[in-house]
């Protein structure tokens, strides 16, 4: 036995490996995302973990995220909702990798009321990790939101993920910012101007339809002296505001929402939820992901 285990979150844009010894994370290594390496995933993984292999073969390796997608390393199945942590863990793909037992965790799948399928990979690890870290989340009905490129709004009841909806708001914002006349690229961004624009976008989302509001990101610059920084904030607020309104109608009324992910992005969603009279609290995405992979200690590396 080598005396260490490896757990990792391998998404589209990055690989993060954590070395665990005697119940503590002692080192971290970063590598390229699955979206970059594709079918060369095994070679990329070997390159990233190589320095640790000098100390021997890990006792175990556990990975979650897009590593298990069809275009990833080895395709892992989807657990059908409703799903709890035990049923999710049971269908992980397990194989031997150079003498180390390696597990790639499953994703989750569900259908909406109209029979349209939805899927997630990686976010379920964070949700189950949040429940593992806070036993109170395993009791009652919760709405758990994971903001990102493809935002996941998940109904959780008594520790089971009942259903979820994906809102590709982050991807839509990136398209408008990078490939349209509505959201010019700005570097560096003036935080004050961007924040004002975000607030105005949120307000606009409460009183007008999305499509008729989008072009204001351009006309307010042309005719009202607003800055490009303001326009980016306005587009972000407008999209997030409409997302919160739409998902509220889809998922039902809730009094409190749990946000998991990047602190800055979660703050945007907390502001949008507050504008709709919905309270929220934020949990750290990295800590939740590690807990979902079985590590409940502090994150020092």
N, C-alpha and C positions, 0 to 999 in steps of 0.2 A: 504494500500500500504506500502511495506517495505522500499521503498526509494532507492533500489539498483537493478541493473540488472547484469546478469552474461553472459559473452561471453567466448567461449572456442574453442581451436584448439585441436582436439583429433585425433592424427595420430597413426600409427602402433606402434611407440616406446615410445610415451609419451602423457600425457594429460596436457594441460595448461589451467587453468581457471583464468579469470580476473574479478574482482569485480568493477563495475562502479557506482559511486555515483555523482550526479550533474555534469555529463559530464566529470568526471575524473576517471582514474583508481586508486584505493586506496589500492588494495591488489591483491595478486596472490597466487594460490595454484597449485601444480604439483601433478600428479598422474600417474599410470601405463598406458602404451599404450594399444590400442585395441588388438594388436598382442599378448599381455600377458594375458589379461582377457577374450577375446572372448565373449562367451554368458553370462558371469558374469559381463557384462559392467554396467548394472544398479546399481549393488551393489558397484562396484568400483567407479562409479560416486557419489553415495550417501555418501560413505566414504570420498571422496575428498572434497565435498562441505559441509559436516556436520557442521564444525565450523561456517560457515556463516548462516546456518539455525537457529542458536540460536537467530539471529536478526530478524527472520521472513522469510516468503516465498518471493523469488525474484519476482520482477515485471515481469521479462521475463528471459528466458535462451535461448541462441542461440549457437549452436555448428556446427562446420564444420569438414571435414576430413573423415578419415576411420571409424569414428563412424557411418556413414551412409552406410557402405559397407554391403554386404550380410552376412558377418560373424561378423558384428558389433552389435550395440545395436538395432537400428531399421533401416531397409533398406530404403534409400532414392532413388528416381529415378534419372536417368540421363537426363539432358537437352541436346537436340540435337543441334549440331553446324549447322549454325552460331547461337550464343546466346549472348544476352546482359545481363546486370546485372538484369534488371527488369524481363525478362523471366526466368532467373535462380532462382531468389528469389521466384517467384510465385509458383514453384513446390516443395518447401521445405516441408518436413513432419512435421506436427504440431500436438501436443497432450498436454494434461494436465498431469503434473507430480507433484503430491502432492500439487495441487492448483496453481502451476506456469505454465504459458504457455511456452512450450518448442518447439523450432524449430530445426530440423536437416537439414542442407543445402544440396542441391542436388549436384551431380557430373556433369561432362560433358562427352559427347560421340560424336565421329565422325568416318567416314570411310575414308581410304586413296584412292588413285586413283584406286587401285586394289580391292577395296571393303573390305579390312581388317579392322575390327573395332579397335578403340582405346578408352581408357577411362582415366579420371583423377578424383581424389577426394582430395580436399584441395587446390590444386594449382590454381584452378579457383577463389577461394576466394582471393588469393594473387593478381591475375591479376586484378580482378575487384576493389580490394582495391587500387592497384597502380593507376588505372585510376581515382578513387575517390580522391586520394591525389594530383594528377597532371593532371589537365584538358587538358594539351597539349597532353597527351597520348590518349585522346578520339578523336583526329583528325588525319586523315591520316592512313597509313599502317605501322605497326610495327612488329618486330619479338621479342617476349618476351621469355626468357629462364629461366627456374627454375631448376638449378642443384640440384641433390640429388641422392638417390639410383636409382630412375627411372626418368631421366631427361625429362622435358617437353619443347618442342620447339613449341611455339604457334604463329600463325599468327593472329594479331589483326588489325582490320580496323574500324575506326570511332567508337571505343568503343565496338565493337562486336568481340568475339573470333570466327574466321572463321573456323579454323581447328588446329590440333596439332599433333605432333608425339612424341612418348615415346621412349627414348633411355636408356636401362637398364645398362648404363655404370658403375654406382656406384656399382650395384650388381655384375657385371662381375669382377670389380676390387677386390671386397671383396672375391670372390671365388678364384681368382688367388692368392691373398695374403694369404688366410687362408687355402686353400685346394689344393695347387699345389706346385711343386718344383721351380716354376718361381719366386715367390715373398715371400721370407721368412718373418716370423713375427719378427719385430724389436722393442724393447722398451728399452730406449727411442730412438726416431729417431733423427739422426743428421740432422738438417734442411739444413745445407750447402750442404752436400752430396746429400740429397734428392732433393734439388732444382736443382743441376747440372744434376741429372738423369732426372728430369722432362723436363728440356730444351732439353736434348738430345733425349728424347722420342718424344717431339713435332717435332724436326727436322727430326727424322726418319719417322714420320708419313707423312711428305710431300714428301718423296722420295721412299717409299717402301710399299708393301702390309702388312696388319696387321698380318696374320698368319705367314709369313716368318720372321717377326720381333720379335715375342713374345719370342722365345727361347733365344734371345740375353740377356734377363734378367738373364739367368742362365750362359750362356757361357762367358759373360763379367766378371762375378765373378770368374769363373774357370780359365780363360786364360788371362784376362787383368787386374786383380787386383782390380776390382770394388767392392765396399762395398755392403752389403745388403741394406743399406739406399739408395744408388744410384739405386739399382734394383727396389725398391718400387717407387721411383720417376720416373724412366724410364717407368715402366708399366703404371703409371698414365698419364704421358705425351703422351705415345703412344696411349692409349685408347681415351683420350680426343681429341687428334689431329685428329685421324681417325673419331671420332664422328662429329667434326666440319666440316670435309671435306664431310662426307656422308650427313649430314643434309643440307649443302649448296646446294648440287645437288638436294635434295628432295624439298626444300622449296623455291628455287629461290634466286636470288642475292638481297642482302640488303646492305645498307651503314652503318647502325647503329643498334645495338642490345641493348635491355634492359635486364639486369640480375637481378633476384630477388632471394634472399636467403642468406645463410651464407656468411659472408664477405670473409673468407679465400678461400672457394671453388669457389666463384664467381671470385676471383682474378685469379684462375687457368684458368677459362674459358675466362676471359678477355685477358690473355696472349696468349691463343690458338687462339682466334679470331683475336688478333692483328697480329699474325704470318700469318694469312690468309688475312690481309689487311682490317679487319672489325673492326670498332670502337664500343665501348660499354660504358654503364654506369651502375652502380649497385645501387639497391634499397634494403633497409633492409626488409627481409622476414617477421619478426614479425610485423613490423609496417604496412606492406601491408596486412597481414592476419587480423589484428585488424580492419583496415579500411574497408576491405571487409565484416566484421561482423557489420559494422556501427559505429565504433569508430574512429574518425579522430583527436583526441587530442594527446598530448605528451604521451610517454610511460615512466612513472617514477617508476612503481612498478615492 
